[in-house]
Amino acid sequence: MAHELYTRTNQKIYFAGLALEAMNKASHGGAMNAQALRQAECESAVFHLYGALLGLCHEIAGFYRLPQAHANRVELLLTQDVLDANAIPELAEMVELVRAPGTWLAQLVAAHAALYQPLQAPKKVKADVFQPLINVVSLEDDVQETLSHETLEQWRQSLKKMALRFRDGLNEC
């Protein structure tokens, strides 16, 4: 395998695709633990997409020989300070996307950060004392809502297109 910076980015995009395929199979499978498999693959896809984003940041930082070229988190590279020190159009575009909360890149970074947050119990409204003591519950109520396969695939395709577009620009220099 080549030891070029783009290799890791491509590898992580591929791994995210494998996780999405497994997520899709888990969603359509009839296994008892299908929901857990789906959640595991969803988290795996987010993890690999973030890794691909970090790999793309490493490609750009390596090309421009930035001192942050070996940063271990995207958040260390996509800052205004790095952008102010180095006028790099690729980083400027990524910083702009990360800052805008509705963009796919900001959502990806937020989803990755959420992987490391402790679970929080849903807030309950004070119950009426005249309500029955026994309630009917469903196991589906306890399952945390996961990102959709379509959303994750859209993020993967957007990241792939961005990487290819940036690479074309970097090669023209």
C-alpha positions as CSV (number, residue, x, y, z in Angstrom):
1,M,0.0,0.0,0.0
2,A,1.3,3.5,-0.8
3,H,2.3,5.7,2.0
4,E,0.7,8.8,0.6
5,L,-1.5,11.0,2.7
6,Y,-4.5,10.4,0.4
7,T,-4.3,6.7,1.0
8,R,-5.7,7.0,4.5
9,T,-8.5,9.3,3.4
10,N,-9.6,6.9,0.7
11,Q,-9.3,4.0,3.1
12,K,-11.6,5.7,5.6
13,I,-14.1,6.6,3.0
14,Y,-14.1,2.9,1.9
15,F,-14.5,1.7,5.5
16,A,-17.5,4.1,5.9
17,G,-19.0,2.5,2.9
18,L,-18.6,-0.9,4.3
19,A,-20.2,0.2,7.6
20,L,-23.1,1.6,5.7
21,E,-23.6,-1.6,3.8
22,A,-23.6,-3.5,7.1
23,M,-26.0,-1.0,8.5
24,N,-28.4,-1.5,5.6
25,K,-28.2,-5.3,6.0
26,A,-28.9,-4.9,9.8
27,S,-31.9,-2.7,9.0
28,H,-33.4,-5.3,6.7
29,G,-32.4,-8.3,8.6
30,G,-34.6,-10.1,11.1
31,A,-32.0,-10.7,13.8
32,M,-33.0,-10.2,17.4
33,N,-30.3,-7.7,17.8
34,A,-30.9,-5.8,14.5
35,Q,-31.4,-2.5,16.2
36,A,-28.1,-2.9,18.1
37,L,-26.3,-3.9,14.9
38,R,-27.7,-0.9,13.1
39,Q,-26.6,1.5,15.9
40,A,-23.1,-0.1,15.9
41,E,-22.7,0.3,12.2
42,C,-24.1,3.8,12.3
43,E,-21.5,4.8,14.9
44,S,-18.8,3.0,12.9
45,A,-19.8,5.0,9.8
46,V,-19.6,8.3,11.7
47,F,-16.2,7.3,13.1
48,H,-14.8,6.4,9.7
49,L,-16.3,9.5,8.0
50,Y,-14.6,11.7,10.7
51,G,-11.4,9.8,10.0
52,A,-11.7,10.5,6.3
53,L,-12.3,14.2,7.1
54,L,-9.2,14.2,9.3
55,G,-7.3,12.5,6.5
56,L,-8.3,15.2,4.0
57,C,-7.2,17.8,6.5
58,H,-3.8,16.0,6.7
59,E,-3.6,16.0,2.9
60,I,-4.2,19.8,2.8
61,A,-1.9,20.5,5.7
62,G,0.8,18.3,4.3
63,F,0.6,19.9,0.9
64,Y,1.0,23.4,2.4
65,R,3.5,22.2,5.0
66,L,1.5,23.5,7.9
67,P,2.9,23.0,11.4
68,Q,-0.5,21.4,12.3
69,A,0.0,18.7,9.7
70,H,-0.1,15.9,12.3
71,A,-3.0,17.2,14.3
72,N,-5.1,14.3,15.7
73,R,-8.5,16.1,15.6
74,V,-10.2,18.0,12.8
75,E,-11.1,20.7,15.3
76,L,-7.5,21.6,15.7
77,L,-7.1,22.3,12.0
78,L,-10.4,23.9,11.1
79,T,-10.0,27.0,13.2
80,Q,-9.9,30.7,12.4
81,D,-6.4,30.9,13.9
82,V,-5.0,28.4,11.4
83,L,-6.8,30.2,8.6
84,D,-5.5,33.6,9.7
85,A,-1.9,32.3,9.8
86,N,-2.3,30.6,6.3
87,A,-4.5,31.8,3.6
88,I,-5.5,28.4,2.2
89,P,-8.7,28.3,0.1
90,E,-9.4,24.6,0.8
91,L,-9.2,25.2,4.6
92,A,-11.3,28.4,4.2
93,E,-14.1,26.4,2.6
94,M,-14.0,23.7,5.2
95,V,-13.9,26.3,8.1
96,E,-16.9,28.0,6.6
97,L,-18.8,24.7,6.3
98,V,-17.9,23.7,9.9
99,R,-19.1,27.0,11.3
100,A,-22.6,26.8,9.6
101,P,-24.7,24.5,11.8
102,G,-26.9,23.3,9.0
103,T,-24.2,22.0,6.7
104,W,-23.2,18.4,6.3
105,L,-19.7,19.0,7.5
106,A,-20.9,20.7,10.7
107,Q,-23.4,17.9,11.3
108,L,-20.7,15.3,10.8
109,V,-18.3,16.9,13.3
110,A,-21.2,17.2,15.8
111,A,-22.2,13.6,15.3
112,H,-18.6,12.5,15.9
113,A,-18.4,14.6,19.1
114,A,-21.8,13.1,20.2
115,L,-20.2,9.6,20.1
116,Y,-18.1,10.6,23.2
117,Q,-20.9,12.1,25.3
118,P,-22.5,10.1,28.1
119,L,-26.1,9.0,27.6
120,Q,-28.7,11.3,29.2
121,A,-32.0,10.2,30.5
122,P,-34.9,11.9,28.8
123,K,-36.5,14.6,30.9
124,K,-39.8,13.5,32.3
125,V,-42.8,15.8,33.0
126,K,-44.2,15.5,36.5
127,A,-47.0,13.0,36.4
128,D,-50.5,13.4,37.5
129,V,-51.1,11.5,40.7
130,F,-54.4,10.2,39.4
131,Q,-52.7,8.5,36.4
132,P,-52.5,4.7,36.5
133,L,-49.3,3.3,38.1
134,I,-48.7,0.8,35.4
135,N,-47.9,2.1,32.0
136,V,-47.5,0.1,28.7
137,V,-44.0,0.6,27.4
138,S,-42.3,-0.4,24.2
139,L,-38.6,-1.4,23.8
140,E,-38.6,1.0,20.8
141,D,-39.0,3.9,23.2
142,D,-35.5,3.3,24.7
143,V,-33.7,3.1,21.5
144,Q,-31.7,6.2,20.7
145,E,-32.6,7.7,17.4
146,T,-29.7,7.1,15.0
147,L,-28.7,8.9,11.8
148,S,-30.4,7.6,8.7
149,H,-28.5,5.5,6.1
150,E,-29.4,8.2,3.5
151,T,-27.9,11.0,5.6
152,L,-24.7,9.1,6.2
153,E,-24.3,8.1,2.6
154,Q,-24.9,11.8,1.5
155,W,-22.1,12.8,3.9
156,R,-19.8,10.2,2.5
157,Q,-20.5,11.2,-1.1
158,S,-20.1,14.9,-0.2
159,L,-16.7,14.2,1.4
160,K,-15.6,12.1,-1.5
161,K,-16.5,14.8,-4.0
162,M,-14.8,17.4,-1.8
163,A,-11.6,15.3,-1.6
164,L,-11.5,14.8,-5.4
165,R,-12.1,18.5,-6.1
166,F,-9.4,19.6,-3.6
167,R,-6.9,17.1,-5.0
168,D,-7.5,18.4,-8.5
169,G,-6.8,21.9,-7.3
170,L,-3.7,20.9,-5.3
171,N,-2.3,19.1,-8.3
172,E,-2.6,22.1,-10.6
173,C,-0.2,24.1,-8.5
